[in-house]
Amino acid sequence: MNLHPVGIIGTGKYVPENILTNQQLEQMVETNDEWIVTRTGIKERRLAAEQEATSDLAYEAAKRAIAAAGLTADDIDLIIVATITPDMFFPSTACLLQDKLGAAKAAAFDLSAACSGFIYGLATGSNMIATGMYKHVLVVGAETLSRITDYTDRNTCILFGDGAGAVVLGQVEEGRGFKSFELGADGSGGELLRVRGGGSRLPASAQTLSEKQHYIYMAGNDVFKFAVRIMGSAAEEALAKAGMSKEDVDLLVPHQANIRIIQSALSRLNLAEEKAMINLDKYGNMSAASIPVALAEAVEQNRVKEGDCLVFVGFGGGLTWGASVLIW
Ligand code: UT7
């Protein structure tokens, strides 16, 4: 089969206006700004307004990405929304987004791979274009994690924020675009990071509510160790598959979970901190939205030039991980 080169032809992001600072968290749980900054690098995060749901954030980011690509909603053939906080079980957030955008010709589905969801979405969408099935695919990472965060649990509530990032994938010139994907999963670690209640195993009930089963549970330390191991190795695998080396990397766009996790990936890859797009100080961990928001900001800040080698890398619940090499 003759594969077409596929790349990112438009980016967009949206974060809600409402800011939750470390100082405000100090009033809510027993924590302090110094602990949060030194252990995580996070200073503030955004929270969706009461009337905003995931599809609303996704809509704002998607509109911008489609405009940046010089297209209209009519040009989109497929919408993939990576999220663990859909508006509802079904219809999918991708279908709700398709309606809001008026993207009448687009197929639409949600993708569940937690914080790795955006990279899983890039792999799925780009292969559908490479094989000639579609021309333009909209991939969105969008989350309202504040809706599943327990603001009495200091182990988790300091980490998460809401936001959305989007890209449009399309054909690019020979030599540019995605060079590799490295995706993985280890379901045996599923218990380390999860929302247990509300599904078919444990349907919502007064008991699940009182036991706080609808909130994120995380074994932070175990996830941390997994993340440090997998971020470096997934990025290395993706580079090897692309036939490239660490020296070729111009910009690392990592999942924004913890500054110490990003620093360990940088040291494994022998990269200086300036080679990473870092914005977790402003937004915290936005799960599937972290990487596309970081990419959109890198583009806004002119940190990405034609021909640059970008590496995306993320990890998350599942457990899952993903990495990709792209020539811009
Ligand atoms: O997107 C993927 C999702 N998740 C992640 O990427 C998270 C990965 N994990 C992490 O980033 C880190 O494990 C955390 C930031 C969550 C925690 O940092 P840590 O260095 O692993 O701390 P710890 O859990 O080992 O806790 C150290 C101490 C404990 O006190 P004791 O038992 O030593 O007395 C905690 O109770 O810090 C305490 N602690 C806090 N203290 C102040 C935990 N959370 C807080 C807090 N403020 N918010």
Residues whose N, C-alpha, C, O or C-beta is under 5 A from the ligand:
A	BS01	UT7	E30 T31 N32 W35 R39 T40 C115 R154 N155 I158 G220 N221 V223 F224 A257 N258 N285 F315 G316
